[in-house]
Amino acid sequence: MTCFIVTIFLWGCNKPLVKEHEFIDQTWRKFDTVEFKIPSTSKNKPYHIKLCIKYFDSFPTSDLPLMVTMQSPSGEERFFTKRIWLKSLDGKPKGVQADGHYALEEIVWYEYEFKEKGEYRLIIESDHPNYQIDGIISMSIEVIPGAIAPPKPEPGNFKRL
């Protein structure tokens, strides 16, 4: 019985954390931020943060520029800009089509380590030139435990100087 309980506990700990934000009227206004709170146990393990964007074919541009900030429980901030390409160069939507919309998943942060115990805040801001962006349904994150295997050295990986 003890082994069964331990197995269930360990299986539950490895499940990815998923959080979702739905946009009102399928519109993201310029200065509205999307915030996800991520609890941490400070195990110093690497995690990938995957972003899923659900949008309509009528999204006005091919890309969605974002400003992504991770704030630790102590207030330390790490940020970067990221451009998500929702459509290909010929204007066709990327991602999986379902129920009249598209869903595109992309890892925005590889091997992030939650070093402090407490609650982290992932803050995403639109850096789109339009004041408001119509045609975006929701945005969600998935925090996945795991590490990326380093690439294998192969002939041709290194260029001569």
DRENGUTI-338780 format. One record per residue (C-alpha): residue number from 1; residue in three letters; x negated, y, z. Coordinates in pm, 1 decimal. Each point is the difference from the previous one (the first is absolute). Layout:
<nodes>
<node nudren="NUM" zator="ala" c1="X" c2="Y" c3="Z"/>
...
</nodes>
This chain:
<nodes>
<node nudren="1" zator="met" c1="0.0" c2="0.0" c3="0.0"/>
<node nudren="2" zator="thr" c1="-287.5" c2="236.6" c3="82.5"/>
<node nudren="3" zator="cys" c1="-161.9" c2="-61.3" c3="-340.4"/>
<node nudren="4" zator="phe" c1="330.9" c2="77.3" c3="-170.3"/>
<node nudren="5" zator="ile" c1="33.6" c2="332.3" c3="184.6"/>
<node nudren="6" zator="val" c1="-362.3" c2="96.4" c3="-75.9"/>
<node nudren="7" zator="thr" c1="49.3" c2="-88.4" c3="-368.9"/>
<node nudren="8" zator="ile" c1="315.4" c2="212.7" c3="-22.0"/>
<node nudren="9" zator="phe" c1="-179.8" c2="287.9" c3="174.1"/>
<node nudren="10" zator="leu" c1="-301.5" c2="-15.1" c3="-232.0"/>
<node nudren="11" zator="trp" c1="221.3" c2="-27.1" c3="-307.9"/>
<node nudren="12" zator="gly" c1="195.6" c2="307.9" c3="112.8"/>
<node nudren="13" zator="cys" c1="-321.1" c2="200.4" c3="51.2"/>
<node nudren="14" zator="asn" c1="-111.5" c2="-52.8" c3="-360.8"/>
<node nudren="15" zator="lys" c1="320.6" c2="131.4" c3="-156.2"/>
<node nudren="16" zator="pro" c1="-50.7" c2="326.5" c3="-186.3"/>
<node nudren="17" zator="leu" c1="150.8" c2="316.9" c3="142.1"/>
<node nudren="18" zator="val" c1="249.2" c2="161.0" c3="-239.7"/>
<node nudren="19" zator="lys" c1="146.9" c2="350.4" c3="37.1"/>
<node nudren="20" zator="glu" c1="222.6" c2="184.1" c3="-249.6"/>
<node nudren="21" zator="his" c1="109.9" c2="359.0" c3="-61.1"/>
<node nudren="22" zator="glu" c1="300.8" c2="75.9" c3="-221.6"/>
<node nudren="23" zator="phe" c1="25.5" c2="338.1" c3="-171.4"/>
<node nudren="24" zator="ile" c1="322.3" c2="198.2" c3="30.6"/>
<node nudren="25" zator="asp" c1="171.8" c2="38.3" c3="-340.9"/>
<node nudren="26" zator="gln" c1="-299.3" c2="-178.4" c3="-161.7"/>
<node nudren="27" zator="thr" c1="-197.0" c2="326.5" c3="27.3"/>
<node nudren="28" zator="trp" c1="-337.6" c2="72.3" c3="163.2"/>
<node nudren="29" zator="arg" c1="-40.5" c2="366.9" c3="76.3"/>
<node nudren="30" zator="lys" c1="-348.2" c2="156.2" c3="-15.9"/>
<node nudren="31" zator="phe" c1="-61.6" c2="61.5" c3="371.3"/>
<node nudren="32" zator="asp" c1="183.7" c2="-303.3" c3="140.2"/>
<node nudren="33" zator="thr" c1="-245.2" c2="-250.6" c3="141.7"/>
<node nudren="34" zator="val" c1="54.8" c2="-372.1" c3="32.6"/>
<node nudren="35" zator="glu" c1="-127.7" c2="-137.8" c3="329.6"/>
<node nudren="36" zator="phe" c1="-49.7" c2="-360.7" c3="100.7"/>
<node nudren="37" zator="lys" c1="-88.8" c2="-94.5" c3="358.1"/>
<node nudren="38" zator="ile" c1="-227.9" c2="-302.2" c3="24.1"/>
<node nudren="39" zator="pro" c1="-57.4" c2="-169.1" c3="337.6"/>
<node nudren="40" zator="ser" c1="-353.5" c2="-125.3" c3="66.8"/>
<node nudren="41" zator="thr" c1="-145.8" c2="-251.2" c3="238.8"/>
<node nudren="42" zator="ser" c1="-360.7" c2="108.0" c3="-78.9"/>
<node nudren="43" zator="lys" c1="-122.5" c2="-345.4" c3="-103.0"/>
<node nudren="44" zator="asn" c1="-255.6" c2="149.5" c3="-244.1"/>
<node nudren="45" zator="lys" c1="128.4" c2="-213.2" c3="-286.4"/>
<node nudren="46" zator="pro" c1="28.4" c2="139.6" c3="-353.1"/>
<node nudren="47" zator="tyr" c1="345.4" c2="68.9" c3="-143.4"/>
<node nudren="48" zator="his" c1="116.1" c2="100.3" c3="-347.0"/>
<node nudren="49" zator="ile" c1="275.5" c2="260.6" c3="-29.4"/>
<node nudren="50" zator="lys" c1="221.2" c2="-62.1" c3="-300.5"/>
<node nudren="51" zator="leu" c1="236.8" c2="269.1" c3="-126.0"/>
<node nudren="52" zator="cys" c1="320.7" c2="-91.1" c3="-184.7"/>
<node nudren="53" zator="ile" c1="185.3" c2="270.9" c3="-190.9"/>
<node nudren="54" zator="lys" c1="350.2" c2="-57.0" c3="-134.0"/>
<node nudren="55" zator="tyr" c1="96.8" c2="243.1" c3="-275.7"/>
<node nudren="56" zator="phe" c1="228.7" c2="48.4" c3="-298.4"/>
<node nudren="57" zator="asp" c1="-103.8" c2="5.6" c3="-364.2"/>
<node nudren="58" zator="ser" c1="97.7" c2="369.8" c3="1.5"/>
<node nudren="59" zator="phe" c1="-297.4" c2="91.1" c3="221.8"/>
<node nudren="60" zator="pro" c1="-122.8" c2="328.3" c3="-159.2"/>
<node nudren="61" zator="thr" c1="-371.7" c2="-79.0" c3="-44.0"/>
<node nudren="62" zator="ser" c1="-233.6" c2="-296.7" c3="-45.8"/>
<node nudren="63" zator="asp" c1="-183.3" c2="47.7" c3="327.3"/>
<node nudren="64" zator="leu" c1="64.4" c2="77.2" c3="365.4"/>
<node nudren="65" zator="pro" c1="-291.6" c2="180.7" c3="170.0"/>
<node nudren="66" zator="leu" c1="-9.4" c2="-55.7" c3="376.1"/>
<node nudren="67" zator="met" c1="-190.6" c2="129.7" c3="301.6"/>
<node nudren="68" zator="val" c1="-39.2" c2="-285.6" c3="250.6"/>
<node nudren="69" zator="thr" c1="-103.9" c2="62.7" c3="362.4"/>
<node nudren="70" zator="met" c1="-60.4" c2="-258.8" c3="274.1"/>
<node nudren="71" zator="gln" c1="12.1" c2="143.4" c3="351.0"/>
<node nudren="72" zator="ser" c1="-130.0" c2="-208.1" c3="289.5"/>
<node nudren="73" zator="pro" c1="151.5" c2="2.2" c3="351.4"/>
<node nudren="74" zator="ser" c1="-281.4" c2="234.7" c3="114.3"/>
<node nudren="75" zator="gly" c1="77.5" c2="247.8" c3="-281.7"/>
<node nudren="76" zator="glu" c1="-287.2" c2="-84.5" c3="-237.6"/>
<node nudren="77" zator="glu" c1="105.1" c2="36.2" c3="-364.0"/>
<node nudren="78" zator="arg" c1="-121.6" c2="-161.9" c3="-317.9"/>
<node nudren="79" zator="phe" c1="150.0" c2="108.0" c3="-329.7"/>
<node nudren="80" zator="phe" c1="-30.9" c2="-39.2" c3="-373.7"/>
<node nudren="81" zator="thr" c1="192.3" c2="78.5" c3="-316.3"/>
<node nudren="82" zator="lys" c1="142.3" c2="-276.5" c3="-214.5"/>
<node nudren="83" zator="arg" c1="172.2" c2="7.9" c3="-337.3"/>
<node nudren="84" zator="ile" c1="252.2" c2="-278.9" c3="-55.8"/>
<node nudren="85" zator="trp" c1="71.9" c2="-66.2" c3="-368.4"/>
<node nudren="86" zator="leu" c1="369.3" c2="-88.1" c3="-20.1"/>
<node nudren="87" zator="lys" c1="9.1" c2="-8.2" c3="-380.2"/>
<node nudren="88" zator="ser" c1="-242.5" c2="-113.3" c3="-266.2"/>
<node nudren="89" zator="leu" c1="-145.5" c2="235.2" c3="-261.3"/>
<node nudren="90" zator="asp" c1="287.7" c2="-73.9" c3="-236.0"/>
<node nudren="91" zator="gly" c1="255.2" c2="98.6" c3="268.8"/>
<node nudren="92" zator="lys" c1="119.7" c2="-348.6" c3="94.9"/>
<node nudren="93" zator="pro" c1="62.1" c2="-52.3" c3="373.6"/>
<node nudren="94" zator="lys" c1="-240.6" c2="-224.3" c3="190.8"/>
<node nudren="95" zator="gly" c1="98.3" c2="-248.6" c3="265.1"/>
<node nudren="96" zator="val" c1="279.5" c2="-251.1" c3="36.2"/>
<node nudren="97" zator="gln" c1="345.9" c2="89.4" c3="-127.8"/>
<node nudren="98" zator="ala" c1="293.5" c2="-86.3" c3="228.8"/>
<node nudren="99" zator="asp" c1="352.4" c2="138.3" c3="43.6"/>
<node nudren="100" zator="gly" c1="-48.5" c2="296.0" c3="-233.6"/>
<node nudren="101" zator="his" c1="-326.5" c2="123.4" c3="152.8"/>
<node nudren="102" zator="tyr" c1="-369.2" c2="-89.7" c3="7.4"/>
<node nudren="103" zator="ala" c1="-220.2" c2="-100.6" c3="293.2"/>
<node nudren="104" zator="leu" c1="-375.0" c2="56.0" c3="-21.8"/>
<node nudren="105" zator="glu" c1="-240.4" c2="-132.1" c3="264.5"/>
<node nudren="106" zator="glu" c1="-355.3" c2="121.6" c3="44.0"/>
<node nudren="107" zator="ile" c1="-253.5" c2="-34.3" c3="278.0"/>
<node nudren="108" zator="val" c1="-91.4" c2="351.5" c3="108.6"/>
<node nudren="109" zator="trp" c1="-238.3" c2="-86.3" c3="282.8"/>
<node nudren="110" zator="tyr" c1="-229.6" c2="-302.2" c3="0.0"/>
<node nudren="111" zator="glu" c1="-140.9" c2="-149.2" c3="321.7"/>
<node nudren="112" zator="tyr" c1="115.1" c2="267.3" c3="245.0"/>
<node nudren="113" zator="glu" c1="-92.4" c2="-82.1" c3="360.7"/>
<node nudren="114" zator="phe" c1="231.0" c2="118.2" c3="275.8"/>
<node nudren="115" zator="lys" c1="-270.3" c2="50.5" c3="263.9"/>
<node nudren="116" zator="glu" c1="208.4" c2="177.1" c3="265.1"/>
<node nudren="117" zator="lys" c1="288.4" c2="-144.4" c3="193.2"/>
<node nudren="118" zator="gly" c1="324.7" c2="190.3" c3="-45.6"/>
<node nudren="119" zator="glu" c1="206.0" c2="136.5" c3="-285.3"/>
<node nudren="120" zator="tyr" c1="-154.3" c2="117.0" c3="-327.2"/>
<node nudren="121" zator="arg" c1="183.1" c2="235.5" c3="-236.5"/>
<node nudren="122" zator="leu" c1="-23.8" c2="-39.0" c3="-376.7"/>
<node nudren="123" zator="ile" c1="114.3" c2="328.6" c3="-154.4"/>
<node nudren="124" zator="ile" c1="66.8" c2="24.1" c3="-374.0"/>
<node nudren="125" zator="glu" c1="57.4" c2="334.2" c3="-172.5"/>
<node nudren="126" zator="ser" c1="96.7" c2="66.7" c3="-358.8"/>
<node nudren="127" zator="asp" c1="-264.3" c2="188.3" c3="-196.8"/>
<node nudren="128" zator="his" c1="226.3" c2="13.3" c3="-306.6"/>
<node nudren="129" zator="pro" c1="7.6" c2="338.4" c3="-179.8"/>
<node nudren="130" zator="asn" c1="383.5" c2="3.1" c3="-2.8"/>
<node nudren="131" zator="tyr" c1="177.5" c2="140.0" c3="305.8"/>
<node nudren="132" zator="gln" c1="219.3" c2="-306.9" c3="14.5"/>
<node nudren="133" zator="ile" c1="-26.8" c2="-337.8" c3="-166.9"/>
<node nudren="134" zator="asp" c1="322.5" c2="-169.5" c3="-105.6"/>
<node nudren="135" zator="gly" c1="24.4" c2="-371.3" c3="-70.8"/>
<node nudren="136" zator="ile" c1="-186.3" c2="-144.3" c3="299.7"/>
<node nudren="137" zator="ile" c1="205.0" c2="-237.1" c3="216.4"/>
<node nudren="138" zator="ser" c1="-227.7" c2="-112.2" c3="280.1"/>
<node nudren="139" zator="met" c1="-354.7" c2="-51.4" c3="116.8"/>
<node nudren="140" zator="ser" c1="-115.1" c2="-280.3" c3="226.1"/>
<node nudren="141" zator="ile" c1="-326.1" c2="-123.7" c3="142.6"/>
<node nudren="142" zator="glu" c1="-116.3" c2="-347.9" c3="83.2"/>
<node nudren="143" zator="val" c1="-292.7" c2="-49.0" c3="238.5"/>
<node nudren="144" zator="ile" c1="-165.1" c2="-328.0" c3="-97.6"/>
<node nudren="145" zator="pro" c1="-270.6" c2="-169.6" c3="206.6"/>
<node nudren="146" zator="gly" c1="-299.3" c2="-113.0" c3="-198.3"/>
<node nudren="147" zator="ala" c1="-334.5" c2="80.2" c3="-147.9"/>
<node nudren="148" zator="ile" c1="-116.6" c2="28.0" c3="-356.4"/>
<node nudren="149" zator="ala" c1="-255.7" c2="-253.1" c3="-110.0"/>
<node nudren="150" zator="pro" c1="-315.3" c2="172.6" c3="-123.9"/>
<node nudren="151" zator="pro" c1="-59.7" c2="-33.2" c3="-376.2"/>
<node nudren="152" zator="lys" c1="-229.7" c2="-277.8" c3="-113.4"/>
<node nudren="153" zator="pro" c1="-324.0" c2="118.7" c3="-157.9"/>
<node nudren="154" zator="glu" c1="0.2" c2="-90.9" c3="-367.0"/>
<node nudren="155" zator="pro" c1="-230.3" c2="82.5" c3="-288.5"/>
<node nudren="156" zator="gly" c1="94.0" c2="334.6" c3="-146.6"/>
<node nudren="157" zator="asn" c1="139.0" c2="151.0" c3="323.0"/>
<node nudren="158" zator="phe" c1="-294.7" c2="234.0" c3="27.1"/>
<node nudren="159" zator="lys" c1="-106.2" c2="245.9" c3="-264.9"/>
<node nudren="160" zator="arg" c1="-360.8" c2="70.0" c3="-80.6"/>
<node nudren="161" zator="leu" c1="-130.7" c2="345.4" c3="70.9"/>
</nodes>
